[in-house]
Structure formats: C-alpha cells, structure tokens
Amino acid sequence: MKILQVVPYFYPAWAYGGIPRVVYELSREMVRKGHDVTVYTTDVLDQDKRCDQSGRETKVDGITVRYFQKHQ
C-alpha cells in the first residue's frame, strides 16, 4: 500500500518532540511491514535552523521524505 503522511515537522527535528517522533516511528514500522511510505514536511529543524535537504526527496530508514521550504 502507498501511504502519504503530511506533517509540519519530521526527522531530524527532534526539538519539536512528539509529532516528529511518532510519525517517524509509525512510518518506519509501516515500511518494515512492506508499505511504501512517503512523508511531506517542512525543512524546519528548530526555531533557528533549517534542513539542508529542502526541495529534495531523500530516504530515511526506507521512508521517502520530501522537505519543503518553510517561508517566514
């Protein structure tokens, strides 16, 4: 099954606590069970930093992740 998750923060934005951790763990488990998981998220890491993967698609533990630039 193809699954798309859309969240404001994702791996490695651990500064935001629950949302990125829960979605990461849930996505990882779904990949382990054979699903094709994609996550769309912002490039936010914390209040001051942005991910260098903005605008690109990458793989994180089998999860396809697309980081979109957050505009201020």
CHARMM-style PDB file with segment names, atoms N, HN, CA, C and O in Angstrom:
ATOM      1  N   MET     1       0.839  -1.163   0.000  1.00  0.00      PROA
ATOM      2  CA  MET     1       0.000   0.000   0.000  1.00  0.00      PROA
ATOM      3  C   MET     1       0.892   1.237   0.000  1.00  0.00      PROA
ATOM      4  O   MET     1       1.925   1.265   0.669  1.00  0.00      PROA
ATOM      5  N   LYS     2       0.490   2.257  -0.751  1.00  0.00      PROA
ATOM      6  HN  LYS     2      -0.349   2.235  -1.294  1.00  0.00      PROA
ATOM      7  CA  LYS     2       1.208   3.531  -0.741  1.00  0.00      PROA
ATOM      8  C   LYS     2       0.565   4.443   0.305  1.00  0.00      PROA
ATOM      9  O   LYS     2      -0.654   4.613   0.335  1.00  0.00      PROA
ATOM     10  N   ILE     3       1.400   5.019   1.153  1.00  0.00      PROA
ATOM     11  HN  ILE     3       2.390   4.881   1.129  1.00  0.00      PROA
ATOM     12  CA  ILE     3       0.913   5.858   2.250  1.00  0.00      PROA
ATOM     13  C   ILE     3       1.643   7.189   2.208  1.00  0.00      PROA
ATOM     14  O   ILE     3       2.869   7.229   2.103  1.00  0.00      PROA
ATOM     15  N   LEU     4       0.882   8.288   2.292  1.00  0.00      PROA
ATOM     16  HN  LEU     4      -0.114   8.255   2.377  1.00  0.00      PROA
ATOM     17  CA  LEU     4       1.459   9.629   2.366  1.00  0.00      PROA
ATOM     18  C   LEU     4       1.085  10.228   3.710  1.00  0.00      PROA
ATOM     19  O   LEU     4      -0.086  10.261   4.087  1.00  0.00      PROA
ATOM     20  N   GLN     5       2.100  10.703   4.431  1.00  0.00      PROA
ATOM     21  HN  GLN     5       3.052  10.676   4.125  1.00  0.00      PROA
ATOM     22  CA  GLN     5       1.864  11.413   5.687  1.00  0.00      PROA
ATOM     23  C   GLN     5       2.344  12.850   5.498  1.00  0.00      PROA
ATOM     24  O   GLN     5       3.429  13.083   4.965  1.00  0.00      PROA
ATOM     25  N   VAL     6       1.542  13.801   5.933  1.00  0.00      PROA
ATOM     26  HN  VAL     6       0.660  13.612   6.366  1.00  0.00      PROA
ATOM     27  CA  VAL     6       1.882  15.219   5.825  1.00  0.00      PROA
ATOM     28  C   VAL     6       1.925  15.784   7.235  1.00  0.00      PROA
ATOM     29  O   VAL     6       0.919  15.795   7.944  1.00  0.00      PROA
ATOM     30  N   VAL     7       3.108  16.255   7.636  1.00  0.00      PROA
ATOM     31  HN  VAL     7       3.926  16.246   7.060  1.00  0.00      PROA
ATOM     32  CA  VAL     7       3.295  16.756   8.998  1.00  0.00      PROA
ATOM     33  C   VAL     7       4.163  18.010   8.978  1.00  0.00      PROA
ATOM     34  O   VAL     7       4.981  18.181   8.074  1.00  0.00      PROA
ATOM     35  N   PRO     8       3.993  18.892   9.970  1.00  0.00      PROA
ATOM     36  CA  PRO     8       4.791  20.116   9.980  1.00  0.00      PROA
ATOM     37  C   PRO     8       6.269  19.890  10.313  1.00  0.00      PROA
ATOM     38  O   PRO     8       7.120  20.667   9.881  1.00  0.00      PROA
ATOM     39  N   TYR     9       6.584  18.837  11.075  1.00  0.00      PROA
ATOM     40  HN  TYR     9       5.892  18.205  11.426  1.00  0.00      PROA
ATOM     41  CA  TYR     9       7.969  18.565  11.485  1.00  0.00      PROA
ATOM     42  C   TYR     9       8.215  17.066  11.413  1.00  0.00      PROA
ATOM     43  O   TYR     9       7.337  16.265  11.733  1.00  0.00      PROA
ATOM     44  N   PHE    10       9.425  16.693  10.988  1.00  0.00      PROA
ATOM     45  HN  PHE    10      10.139  17.344  10.728  1.00  0.00      PROA
ATOM     46  CA  PHE    10       9.776  15.284  10.870  1.00  0.00      PROA
ATOM     47  C   PHE    10      11.262  15.137  11.124  1.00  0.00      PROA
ATOM     48  O   PHE    10      11.976  16.132  11.248  1.00  0.00      PROA
ATOM     49  N   TYR    11      11.728  13.914  11.200  1.00  0.00      PROA
ATOM     50  HN  TYR    11      11.148  13.106  11.099  1.00  0.00      PROA
ATOM     51  CA  TYR    11      13.143  13.587  11.386  1.00  0.00      PROA
ATOM     52  C   TYR    11      14.018  14.525  10.562  1.00  0.00      PROA
ATOM     53  O   TYR    11      13.751  14.678   9.370  1.00  0.00      PROA
ATOM     54  N   PRO    12      15.015  15.144  11.104  1.00  0.00      PROA
ATOM     55  CA  PRO    12      15.567  15.067  12.443  1.00  0.00      PROA
ATOM     56  C   PRO    12      15.174  16.244  13.342  1.00  0.00      PROA
ATOM     57  O   PRO    12      15.991  16.709  14.137  1.00  0.00      PROA
ATOM     58  N   ALA    13      13.961  16.720  13.228  1.00  0.00      PROA
ATOM     59  HN  ALA    13      13.297  16.343  12.582  1.00  0.00      PROA
ATOM     60  CA  ALA    13      13.506  17.880  14.002  1.00  0.00      PROA
ATOM     61  C   ALA    13      13.047  17.457  15.399  1.00  0.00      PROA
ATOM     62  O   ALA    13      11.911  17.721  15.793  1.00  0.00      PROA
ATOM     63  N   TRP    14      13.934  16.802  16.138  1.00  0.00      PROA
ATOM     64  HN  TRP    14      14.856  16.587  15.817  1.00  0.00      PROA
ATOM     65  CA  TRP    14      13.573  16.280  17.461  1.00  0.00      PROA
ATOM     66  C   TRP    14      13.247  17.380  18.460  1.00  0.00      PROA
ATOM     67  O   TRP    14      12.638  17.093  19.491  1.00  0.00      PROA
ATOM     68  N   ALA    15      13.624  18.618  18.199  1.00  0.00      PROA
ATOM     69  HN  ALA    15      14.118  18.851  17.361  1.00  0.00      PROA
ATOM     70  CA  ALA    15      13.307  19.730  19.098  1.00  0.00      PROA
ATOM     71  C   ALA    15      11.792  19.907  19.258  1.00  0.00      PROA
ATOM     72  O   ALA    15      11.334  20.496  20.238  1.00  0.00      PROA
ATOM     73  N   TYR    16      11.018  19.397  18.297  1.00  0.00      PROA
ATOM     74  HN  TYR    16      11.390  18.918  17.501  1.00  0.00      PROA
ATOM     75  CA  TYR    16       9.566  19.543  18.344  1.00  0.00      PROA
ATOM     76  C   TYR    16       8.866  18.356  18.997  1.00  0.00      PROA
ATOM     77  O   TYR    16       7.638  18.276  18.992  1.00  0.00      PROA
ATOM     78  N   GLY    17       9.636  17.448  19.552  1.00  0.00      PROA
ATOM     79  HN  GLY    17      10.634  17.513  19.557  1.00  0.00      PROA
ATOM     80  CA  GLY    17       9.093  16.392  20.395  1.00  0.00      PROA
ATOM     81  C   GLY    17       8.214  15.365  19.723  1.00  0.00      PROA
ATOM     82  O   GLY    17       8.646  14.670  18.804  1.00  0.00      PROA
ATOM     83  N   GLY    18       6.974  15.271  20.185  1.00  0.00      PROA
ATOM     84  HN  GLY    18       6.623  15.836  20.932  1.00  0.00      PROA
ATOM     85  CA  GLY    18       6.070  14.189  19.837  1.00  0.00      PROA
ATOM     86  C   GLY    18       5.742  13.996  18.373  1.00  0.00      PROA
ATOM     87  O   GLY    18       5.804  12.871  17.879  1.00  0.00      PROA
ATOM     88  N   ILE    19       5.395  15.054  17.665  1.00  0.00      PROA
ATOM     89  HN  ILE    19       5.344  15.968  18.067  1.00  0.00      PROA
ATOM     90  CA  ILE    19       4.973  14.901  16.267  1.00  0.00      PROA
ATOM     91  C   ILE    19       6.047  14.218  15.424  1.00  0.00      PROA
ATOM     92  O   ILE    19       5.758  13.189  14.813  1.00  0.00      PROA
ATOM     93  N   PRO    20       7.267  14.737  15.364  1.00  0.00      PROA
ATOM     94  CA  PRO    20       8.257  14.064  14.511  1.00  0.00      PROA
ATOM     95  C   PRO    20       8.605  12.660  14.989  1.00  0.00      PROA
ATOM     96  O   PRO    20       8.848  11.778  14.166  1.00  0.00      PROA
ATOM     97  N   ARG    21       8.633  12.437  16.278  1.00  0.00      PROA
ATOM     98  HN  ARG    21       8.435  13.153  16.947  1.00  0.00      PROA
ATOM     99  CA  ARG    21       8.989  11.108  16.792  1.00  0.00      PROA
ATOM    100  C   ARG    21       7.906  10.067  16.484  1.00  0.00      PROA
ATOM    101  O   ARG    21       8.213   8.961  16.038  1.00  0.00      PROA
ATOM    102  N   VAL    22       6.660  10.420  16.720  1.00  0.00      PROA
ATOM    103  HN  VAL    22       6.411  11.318  17.082  1.00  0.00      PROA
ATOM    104  CA  VAL    22       5.568   9.476  16.482  1.00  0.00      PROA
ATOM    105  C   VAL    22       5.444   9.156  14.991  1.00  0.00      PROA
ATOM    106  O   VAL    22       5.300   7.992  14.617  1.00  0.00      PROA
ATOM    107  N   VAL    23       5.498  10.167  14.154  1.00  0.00      PROA
ATOM    108  HN  VAL    23       5.616  11.112  14.458  1.00  0.00      PROA
ATOM    109  CA  VAL    23       5.360   9.935  12.714  1.00  0.00      PROA
ATOM    110  C   VAL    23       6.550   9.142  12.180  1.00  0.00      PROA
ATOM    111  O   VAL    23       6.375   8.281  11.318  1.00  0.00      PROA
ATOM    112  N   TYR    24       7.746   9.414  12.672  1.00  0.00      PROA
ATOM    113  HN  TYR    24       7.888  10.113  13.373  1.00  0.00      PROA
ATOM    114  CA  TYR    24       8.931   8.660  12.260  1.00  0.00      PROA
ATOM    115  C   TYR    24       8.786   7.183  12.643  1.00  0.00      PROA
ATOM    116  O   TYR    24       8.983   6.305  11.803  1.00  0.00      PROA
ATOM    117  N   GLU    25       8.447   6.909  13.887  1.00  0.00      PROA
ATOM    118  HN  GLU    25       8.287   7.622  14.569  1.00  0.00      PROA
ATOM    119  CA  GLU    25       8.318   5.520  14.350  1.00  0.00      PROA
ATOM    120  C   GLU    25       7.186   4.786  13.621  1.00  0.00      PROA
ATOM    121  O   GLU    25       7.345   3.630  13.230  1.00  0.00      PROA
ATOM    122  N   LEU    26       6.063   5.451  13.441  1.00  0.00      PROA
ATOM    123  HN  LEU    26       5.934   6.390  13.758  1.00  0.00      PROA
ATOM    124  CA  LEU    26       4.930   4.855  12.735  1.00  0.00      PROA
ATOM    125  C   LEU    26       5.308   4.562  11.281  1.00  0.00      PROA
ATOM    126  O   LEU    26       5.007   3.484  10.767  1.00  0.00      PROA
ATOM    127  N   SER    27       5.956   5.502  10.629  1.00  0.00      PROA
ATOM    128  HN  SER    27       6.201   6.377  11.046  1.00  0.00      PROA
ATOM    129  CA  SER    27       6.369   5.321   9.233  1.00  0.00      PROA
ATOM    130  C   SER    27       7.376   4.191   9.107  1.00  0.00      PROA
ATOM    131  O   SER    27       7.280   3.369   8.195  1.00  0.00      PROA
ATOM    132  N   ARG    28       8.326   4.146  10.004  1.00  0.00      PROA
ATOM    133  HN  ARG    28       8.404   4.813  10.745  1.00  0.00      PROA
ATOM    134  CA  ARG    28       9.340   3.098   9.976  1.00  0.00      PROA
ATOM    135  C   ARG    28       8.715   1.708  10.129  1.00  0.00      PROA
ATOM    136  O   ARG    28       9.116   0.760   9.453  1.00  0.00      PROA
ATOM    137  N   GLU    29       7.746   1.599  11.010  1.00  0.00      PROA
ATOM    138  HN  GLU    29       7.420   2.369  11.560  1.00  0.00      PROA
ATOM    139  CA  GLU    29       7.067   0.324  11.212  1.00  0.00      PROA
ATOM    140  C   GLU    29       6.254  -0.065   9.973  1.00  0.00      PROA
ATOM    141  O   GLU    29       6.225  -1.238   9.600  1.00  0.00      PROA
ATOM    142  N   MET    30       5.599   0.896   9.339  1.00  0.00      PROA
ATOM    143  HN  MET    30       5.622   1.848   9.642  1.00  0.00      PROA
ATOM    144  CA  MET    30       4.829   0.596   8.137  1.00  0.00      PROA
ATOM    145  C   MET    30       5.750   0.143   6.998  1.00  0.00      PROA
ATOM    146  O   MET    30       5.392  -0.752   6.231  1.00  0.00      PROA
ATOM    147  N   VAL    31       6.930   0.754   6.885  1.00  0.00      PROA
ATOM    148  HN  VAL    31       7.221   1.481   7.508  1.00  0.00      PROA
ATOM    149  CA  VAL    31       7.912   0.321   5.886  1.00  0.00      PROA
ATOM    150  C   VAL    31       8.351  -1.110   6.192  1.00  0.00      PROA
ATOM    151  O   VAL    31       8.466  -1.935   5.286  1.00  0.00      PROA
ATOM    152  N   ARG    32       8.591  -1.396   7.455  1.00  0.00      PROA
ATOM    153  HN  ARG    32       8.498  -0.726   8.191  1.00  0.00      PROA
ATOM    154  CA  ARG    32       9.009  -2.739   7.860  1.00  0.00      PROA
ATOM    155  C   ARG    32       7.968  -3.791   7.463  1.00  0.00      PROA
ATOM    156  O   ARG    32       8.305  -4.935   7.158  1.00  0.00      PROA
ATOM    157  N   LYS    33       6.703  -3.379   7.474  1.00  0.00      PROA
ATOM    158  HN  LYS    33       6.429  -2.450   7.721  1.00  0.00      PROA
ATOM    159  CA  LYS    33       5.620  -4.301   7.107  1.00  0.00      PROA
ATOM    160  C   LYS    33       5.381  -4.346   5.599  1.00  0.00      PROA
ATOM    161  O   LYS    33       4.457  -5.014   5.134  1.00  0.00      PROA
ATOM    162  N   GLY    34       6.216  -3.635   4.837  1.00  0.00      PROA
ATOM    163  HN  GLY    34       6.966  -3.093   5.215  1.00  0.00      PROA
ATOM    164  CA  GLY    34       6.146  -3.726   3.380  1.00  0.00      PROA
ATOM    165  C   GLY    34       5.417  -2.613   2.663  1.00  0.00      PROA
ATOM    166  O   GLY    34       5.232  -2.686   1.449  1.00  0.00      PROA
ATOM    167  N   HSD    35       5.000  -1.586   3.378  1.00  0.00      PROA
ATOM    168  HN  HSD    35       5.151  -1.526   4.364  1.00  0.00      PROA
ATOM    169  CA  HSD    35       4.294  -0.477   2.743  1.00  0.00      PROA
ATOM    170  C   HSD    35       5.279   0.538   2.167  1.00  0.00      PROA
ATOM    171  O   HSD    35       6.415   0.655   2.625  1.00  0.00      PROA
ATOM    172  N   ASP    36       4.814   1.271   1.152  1.00  0.00      PROA
ATOM    173  HN  ASP    36       3.890   1.176   0.780  1.00  0.00      PROA
ATOM    174  CA  ASP    36       5.592   2.333   0.523  1.00  0.00      PROA
ATOM    175  C   ASP    36       5.165   3.649   1.181  1.00  0.00      PROA
ATOM    176  O   ASP    36       4.086   4.164   0.888  1.00  0.00      PROA
ATOM    177  N   VAL    37       6.003   4.192   2.064  1.00  0.00      PROA
ATOM    178  HN  VAL    37       6.879   3.773   2.302  1.00  0.00      PROA
ATOM    179  CA  VAL    37       5.638   5.361   2.868  1.00  0.00      PROA
ATOM    180  C   VAL    37       6.405   6.596   2.405  1.00  0.00      PROA
ATOM    181  O   VAL    37       7.624   6.565   2.235  1.00  0.00      PROA
ATOM    182  N   THR    38       5.664   7.676   2.206  1.00  0.00      PROA
ATOM    183  HN  THR    38       4.674   7.701   2.343  1.00  0.00      PROA
ATOM    184  CA  THR    38       6.243   8.977   1.866  1.00  0.00      PROA
ATOM    185  C   THR    38       5.771   9.982   2.901  1.00  0.00      PROA
ATOM    186  O   THR    38       4.608   9.973   3.303  1.00  0.00      PROA
ATOM    187  N   VAL    39       6.680  10.851   3.332  1.00  0.00      PROA
ATOM    188  HN  VAL    39       7.625  10.858   3.006  1.00  0.00      PROA
ATOM    189  CA  VAL    39       6.345  11.917   4.279  1.00  0.00      PROA
ATOM    190  C   VAL    39       6.649  13.255   3.616  1.00  0.00      PROA
ATOM    191  O   VAL    39       7.749  13.463   3.102  1.00  0.00      PROA
ATOM    192  N   TYR    40       5.673  14.160   3.627  1.00  0.00      PROA
ATOM    193  HN  TYR    40       4.780  13.991   4.044  1.00  0.00      PROA
ATOM    194  CA  TYR    40       5.875  15.545   3.195  1.00  0.00      PROA
ATOM    195  C   TYR    40       5.938  16.387   4.459  1.00  0.00      PROA
ATOM    196  O   TYR    40       5.079  16.277   5.333  1.00  0.00      PROA
ATOM    197  N   THR    41       6.966  17.231   4.548  1.00  0.00      PROA
ATOM    198  HN  THR    41       7.664  17.321   3.838  1.00  0.00      PROA
ATOM    199  CA  THR    41       7.173  18.019   5.756  1.00  0.00      PROA
ATOM    200  C   THR    41       7.927  19.301   5.429  1.00  0.00      PROA
ATOM    201  O   THR    41       8.360  19.503   4.295  1.00  0.00      PROA
ATOM    202  N   THR    42       8.079  20.155   6.418  1.00  0.00      PROA
ATOM    203  HN  THR    42       7.727  19.991   7.339  1.00  0.00      PROA
ATOM    204  CA  THR    42       8.869  21.378   6.235  1.00  0.00      PROA
ATOM    205  C   THR    42      10.343  21.077   6.502  1.00  0.00      PROA
ATOM    206  O   THR    42      10.694  20.012   7.008  1.00  0.00      PROA
ATOM    207  N   ASP    43      11.179  22.022   6.157  1.00  0.00      PROA
ATOM    208  HN  ASP    43      10.894  22.888   5.746  1.00  0.00      PROA
ATOM    209  CA  ASP    43      12.624  21.880   6.375  1.00  0.00      PROA
ATOM    210  C   ASP    43      13.060  22.386   7.749  1.00  0.00      PROA
ATOM    211  O   ASP    43      14.255  22.570   7.981  1.00  0.00      PROA
ATOM    212  N   VAL    44      12.117  22.613   8.662  1.00  0.00      PROA
ATOM    213  HN  VAL    44      11.146  22.464   8.474  1.00  0.00      PROA
ATOM    214  CA  VAL    44      12.404  23.156   9.984  1.00  0.00      PROA
ATOM    215  C   VAL    44      13.054  22.096  10.880  1.00  0.00      PROA
ATOM    216  O   VAL    44      12.549  20.981  11.005  1.00  0.00      PROA
ATOM    217  N   LEU    45      14.178  22.460  11.499  1.00  0.00      PROA
ATOM    218  HN  LEU    45      14.589  23.366  11.398  1.00  0.00      PROA
ATOM    219  CA  LEU    45      14.833  21.588  12.484  1.00  0.00      PROA
ATOM    220  C   LEU    45      14.572  22.065  13.901  1.00  0.00      PROA
ATOM    221  O   LEU    45      14.303  21.265  14.797  1.00  0.00      PROA
ATOM    222  N   ASP    46      14.654  23.375  14.097  1.00  0.00      PROA
ATOM    223  HN  ASP    46      14.872  24.025  13.369  1.00  0.00      PROA
ATOM    224  CA  ASP    46      14.307  24.004  15.374  1.00  0.00      PROA
ATOM    225  C   ASP    46      13.988  25.459  15.083  1.00  0.00      PROA
ATOM    226  O   ASP    46      13.829  25.842  13.924  1.00  0.00      PROA
ATOM    227  N   GLN    47      13.896  26.250  16.096  1.00  0.00      PROA
ATOM    228  HN  GLN    47      14.025  25.939  17.038  1.00  0.00      PROA
ATOM    229  CA  GLN    47      13.473  27.636  15.918  1.00  0.00      PROA
ATOM    230  C   GLN    47      14.386  28.431  14.977  1.00  0.00      PROA
ATOM    231  O   GLN    47      13.924  29.359  14.313  1.00  0.00      PROA
ATOM    232  N   ASP    48      15.663  28.079  14.914  1.00  0.00      PROA
ATOM    233  HN  ASP    48      16.038  27.325  15.453  1.00  0.00      PROA
ATOM    234  CA  ASP    48      16.622  28.849  14.123  1.00  0.00      PROA
ATOM    235  C   ASP    48      17.238  28.118  12.936  1.00  0.00      PROA
ATOM    236  O   ASP    48      17.848  28.761  12.081  1.00  0.00      PROA
ATOM    237  N   LYS    49      17.100  26.801  12.855  1.00  0.00      PROA
ATOM    238  HN  LYS    49      16.605  26.279  13.549  1.00  0.00      PROA
ATOM    239  CA  LYS    49      17.814  26.026  11.835  1.00  0.00      PROA
ATOM    240  C   LYS    49      16.869  25.368  10.842  1.00  0.00      PROA
ATOM    241  O   LYS    49      15.729  25.028  11.158  1.00  0.00      PROA
ATOM    242  N   ARG    50      17.390  25.201   9.617  1.00  0.00      PROA
ATOM    243  HN  ARG    50      18.316  25.478   9.360  1.00  0.00      PROA
ATOM    244  CA  ARG    50      16.659  24.536   8.551  1.00  0.00      PROA
ATOM    245  C   ARG    50      17.471  23.352   8.027  1.00  0.00      PROA
ATOM    246  O   ARG    50      18.701  23.371   8.079  1.00  0.00      PROA
ATOM    247  N   CYS    51      16.810  22.358   7.539  1.00  0.00      PROA
ATOM    248  HN  CYS    51      15.811  22.343   7.496  1.00  0.00      PROA
ATOM    249  CA  CYS    51      17.428  21.161   6.971  1.00  0.00      PROA
ATOM    250  C   CYS    51      18.042  21.494   5.614  1.00  0.00      PROA
ATOM    251  O   CYS    51      17.474  22.280   4.856  1.00  0.00      PROA
ATOM    252  N   ASP    52      19.187  20.911   5.304  1.00  0.00      PROA
ATOM    253  HN  ASP    52      19.648  20.273   5.921  1.00  0.00      PROA
ATOM    254  CA  ASP    52      19.832  21.185   4.025  1.00  0.00      PROA
ATOM    255  C   ASP    52      19.230  20.366   2.887  1.00  0.00      PROA
ATOM    256  O   ASP    52      19.708  20.455   1.756  1.00  0.00      PROA
ATOM    257  N   GLN    53      18.201  19.577   3.154  1.00  0.00      PROA
ATOM    258  HN  GLN    53      17.813  19.505   4.073  1.00  0.00      PROA
ATOM    259  CA  GLN    53      17.542  18.762   2.131  1.00  0.00      PROA
ATOM    260  C   GLN    53      16.333  19.468   1.515  1.00  0.00      PROA
ATOM    261  O   GLN    53      15.585  18.847   0.761  1.00  0.00      PROA
ATOM    262  N   SER    54      16.127  20.748   1.819  1.00  0.00      PROA
ATOM    263  HN  SER    54      16.735  21.253   2.432  1.00  0.00      PROA
ATOM    264  CA  SER    54      14.959  21.476   1.350  1.00  0.00      PROA
ATOM    265  C   SER    54      14.820  21.400  -0.167  1.00  0.00      PROA
ATOM    266  O   SER    54      15.776  21.634  -0.907  1.00  0.00      PROA
ATOM    267  N   GLY    55      13.611  21.069  -0.611  1.00  0.00      PROA
ATOM    268  HN  GLY    55      12.835  20.879  -0.009  1.00  0.00      PROA
ATOM    269  CA  GLY    55      13.325  20.988  -2.030  1.00  0.00      PROA
ATOM    270  C   GLY    55      13.707  19.667  -2.667  1.00  0.00      PROA
ATOM    271  O   GLY    55      13.482  19.465  -3.860  1.00  0.00      PROA
ATOM    272  N   ARG    56      14.278  18.770  -1.889  1.00  0.00      PROA
ATOM    273  HN  ARG    56      14.460  18.934  -0.920  1.00  0.00      PROA
ATOM    274  CA  ARG    56      14.722  17.483  -2.419  1.00  0.00      PROA
ATOM    275  C   ARG    56      13.993  16.327  -1.745  1.00  0.00      PROA
ATOM    276  O   ARG    56      13.434  16.453  -0.655  1.00  0.00      PROA
ATOM    277  N   GLU    57      14.027  15.204  -2.439  1.00  0.00      PROA
ATOM    278  HN  GLU    57      14.482  15.102  -3.323  1.00  0.00      PROA
ATOM    279  CA  GLU    57      13.483  13.983  -1.881  1.00  0.00      PROA
ATOM    280  C   GLU    57      14.650  13.120  -1.422  1.00  0.00      PROA
ATOM    281  O   GLU    57      15.666  13.025  -2.111  1.00  0.00      PROA
ATOM    282  N   THR    58      14.509  12.499  -0.272  1.00  0.00      PROA
ATOM    283  HN  THR    58      13.684  12.576   0.288  1.00  0.00      PROA
ATOM    284  CA  THR    58      15.575  11.663   0.276  1.00  0.00      PROA
ATOM    285  C   THR    58      14.951  10.445   0.944  1.00  0.00      PROA
ATOM    286  O   THR    58      13.734  10.382   1.117  1.00  0.00      PROA
ATOM    287  N   LYS    59      15.771   9.494   1.314  1.00  0.00      PROA
ATOM    288  HN  LYS    59      16.760   9.545   1.173  1.00  0.00      PROA
ATOM    289  CA  LYS    59      15.304   8.308   2.035  1.00  0.00      PROA
ATOM    290  C   LYS    59      15.842   8.341   3.456  1.00  0.00      PROA
ATOM    291  O   LYS    59      17.019   8.623   3.681  1.00  0.00      PROA
ATOM    292  N   VAL    60      14.972   8.053   4.405  1.00  0.00      PROA
ATOM    293  HN  VAL    60      14.016   7.824   4.222  1.00  0.00      PROA
ATOM    294  CA  VAL    60      15.341   7.953   5.813  1.00  0.00      PROA
ATOM    295  C   VAL    60      14.801   6.617   6.310  1.00  0.00      PROA
ATOM    296  O   VAL    60      13.591   6.461   6.473  1.00  0.00      PROA
ATOM    297  N   ASP    61      15.680   5.661   6.551  1.00  0.00      PROA
ATOM    298  HN  ASP    61      16.663   5.788   6.419  1.00  0.00      PROA
ATOM    299  CA  ASP    61      15.277   4.340   7.037  1.00  0.00      PROA
ATOM    300  C   ASP    61      14.172   3.718   6.183  1.00  0.00      PROA
ATOM    301  O   ASP    61      13.242   3.108   6.713  1.00  0.00      PROA
ATOM    302  N   GLY    62      14.274   3.873   4.870  1.00  0.00      PROA
ATOM    303  HN  GLY    62      15.029   4.368   4.440  1.00  0.00      PROA
ATOM    304  CA  GLY    62      13.299   3.300   3.955  1.00  0.00      PROA
ATOM    305  C   GLY    62      12.087   4.174   3.694  1.00  0.00      PROA
ATOM    306  O   GLY    62      11.247   3.835   2.861  1.00  0.00      PROA
ATOM    307  N   ILE    63      11.985   5.294   4.394  1.00  0.00      PROA
ATOM    308  HN  ILE    63      12.667   5.569   5.070  1.00  0.00      PROA
ATOM    309  CA  ILE    63      10.874   6.233   4.244  1.00  0.00      PROA
ATOM    310  C   ILE    63      11.296   7.294   3.229  1.00  0.00      PROA
ATOM    311  O   ILE    63      12.366   7.887   3.367  1.00  0.00      PROA
ATOM    312  N   THR    64      10.472   7.538   2.217  1.00  0.00      PROA
ATOM    313  HN  THR    64       9.603   7.056   2.105  1.00  0.00      PROA
ATOM    314  CA  THR    64      10.744   8.626   1.286  1.00  0.00      PROA
ATOM    315  C   THR    64      10.289   9.924   1.950  1.00  0.00      PROA
ATOM    316  O   THR    64       9.142  10.034   2.384  1.00  0.00      PROA
ATOM    317  N   VAL    65      11.184  10.898   2.029  1.00  0.00      PROA
ATOM    318  HN  VAL    65      12.116  10.809   1.676  1.00  0.00      PROA
ATOM    319  CA  VAL    65      10.862  12.162   2.699  1.00  0.00      PROA
ATOM    320  C   VAL    65      11.108  13.318   1.737  1.00  0.00      PROA
ATOM    321  O   VAL    65      12.157  13.402   1.099  1.00  0.00      PROA
ATOM    322  N   ARG    66      10.123  14.206   1.645  1.00  0.00      PROA
ATOM    323  HN  ARG    66       9.271  14.138   2.164  1.00  0.00      PROA
ATOM    324  CA  ARG    66      10.259  15.422   0.841  1.00  0.00      PROA
ATOM    325  C   ARG    66      10.144  16.606   1.790  1.00  0.00      PROA
ATOM    326  O   ARG    66       9.102  16.822   2.409  1.00  0.00      PROA
ATOM    327  N   TYR    67      11.235  17.375   1.899  1.00  0.00      PROA
ATOM    328  HN  TYR    67      12.081  17.200   1.397  1.00  0.00      PROA
ATOM    329  CA  TYR    67      11.268  18.546   2.771  1.00  0.00      PROA
ATOM    330  C   TYR    67      10.947  19.787   1.942  1.00  0.00      PROA
ATOM    331  O   TYR    67      11.610  20.062   0.943  1.00  0.00      PROA
ATOM    332  N   PHE    68       9.937  20.527   2.359  1.00  0.00      PROA
ATOM    333  HN  PHE    68       9.398  20.303   3.171  1.00  0.00      PROA
ATOM    334  CA  PHE    68       9.545  21.751   1.663  1.00  0.00      PROA
ATOM    335  C   PHE    68      10.028  22.962   2.467  1.00  0.00      PROA
ATOM    336  O   PHE    68      10.012  22.954   3.698  1.00  0.00      PROA
ATOM    337  N   GLN    69      10.452  23.985   1.756  1.00  0.00      PROA
ATOM    338  HN  GLN    69      10.465  23.992   0.756  1.00  0.00      PROA
ATOM    339  CA  GLN    69      10.949  25.189   2.419  1.00  0.00      PROA
ATOM    340  C   GLN    69       9.805  25.907   3.129  1.00  0.00      PROA
ATOM    341  O   GLN    69       8.753  26.169   2.547  1.00  0.00      PROA
ATOM    342  N   LYS    70      10.043  26.217   4.402  1.00  0.00      PROA
ATOM    343  HN  LYS    70      10.898  26.005   4.875  1.00  0.00      PROA
ATOM    344  CA  LYS    70       9.063  26.973   5.184  1.00  0.00      PROA
ATOM    345  C   LYS    70       9.368  28.445   5.002  1.00  0.00      PROA
ATOM    346  O   LYS    70      10.491  28.892   5.237  1.00  0.00      PROA
ATOM    347  N   HSD    71       8.363  29.196   4.583  1.00  0.00      PROA
ATOM    348  HN  HSD    71       7.451  28.833   4.392  1.00  0.00      PROA
ATOM    349  CA  HSD    71       8.546  30.634   4.406  1.00  0.00      PROA
ATOM    350  C   HSD    71       8.152  31.350   5.673  1.00  0.00      PROA
ATOM    351  O   HSD    71       7.196  30.971   6.350  1.00  0.00      PROA
ATOM    352  N   GLN    72       8.898  32.384   5.984  1.00  0.00      PROA
ATOM    353  HN  GLN    72       9.675  32.691   5.434  1.00  0.00      PROA
ATOM    354  CA  GLN    72       8.642  33.131   7.214  1.00  0.00      PROA
ATOM    355  C   GLN    72       7.706  34.271   6.970  1.00  0.00      PROA
ATOM    356  OT1 GLN    72       7.378  35.010   7.898  1.00  0.00      PROA
TER     357      GLN     72
END
